[in-house]
Amino acid sequence: MFEKEIAIYEQVRQEYQRQVVEKMSREQWMEYNEILFSAHSCAIEGNSFTVDDTRMLREQGLGMIPMGRSLLECMEMADHFRAFDYMMGQLQHPFNERLLKEVNRLVTEHTLNYRVPDAVAGEYTTEDMAAGDTVFGDHEQLVARVPELMDSTEKAIAGGHHPMVVAARWHGFFEYLHPFRDGNGRTGRLMSNFLLLRAGHPLLVIELKDRSEYISALKAIRTEGTDEYLISFFFKKATEHLMAEMEQKRKQSVPPMFLF
């Protein structure tokens, strides 16, 4: 299953590696991706920062809050930067609960107590959860399955499964478990990208415009008992994103002719 999607993605990925990644410094490529990924991942959860706002905050810090943005949104974005930077420095770390909890702690460190005063960043929920139109299961039963999820994911990578399939399956099941009081979406997208980056793949950026399709694919795990839609969504969005960046570079390589 997914042989066609894998073949298309791998062809595009290799071309992207040659045209984009290998012609940029790693620092430049990662800074670009961090800003783009952070802007969209937080926007999916309701943050109003644009990509330009996110770049300004990344470059100038909290001393320059973009006009019209709240301090809470700024803190949320700053937390996301710290979590992303931590993730990038831990790519040799085992994919385990310690890593998962630390990423969630960093993602929610300065905003969690504003939203949930009695919660502890990086610790699992102590009560049942609900989000949007979804009521999750018994939190104790769901949290108890997290270690199994982390272990089985490491084994899947070692067993030769394609990193995109593993990242999507992990993400879908993690969101199903919803083990933290806040930041499950941002944590899940960061950790999925940890799996991709560790395998030498580009980041997967799920854009705000694709939020409805993304949420529908996640819901299908609960309503239809399948992650097929989410895996297909991951492959489609990854391929589209890489192709769009290559096309953008092609167009930028042919400057317009200015006549006087």
Secondary structure as UniProt FT lines:
FT   HELIX           3..19
FT   HELIX           21..23
FT   HELIX           26..44
FT   TURN            45..46
FT   HELIX           51..60
FT   HELIX           61..63
FT   TURN            67..68
FT   HELIX           71..88
FT   TURN            89..92
FT   HELIX           97..108
FT   TURN            109..111
FT   HELIX           112..115
FT   TURN            117..118
FT   TURN            121..122
FT   STRAND          130..131
FT   TURN            132..133
FT   STRAND          134..135
FT   HELIX           139..143
FT   TURN            144..145
FT   HELIX           146..158
FT   TURN            159..160
FT   HELIX           163..177
FT   HELIX           184..198
FT   TURN            199..200
FT   HELIX           208..210
FT   HELIX           211..223
FT   HELIX           228..252
//
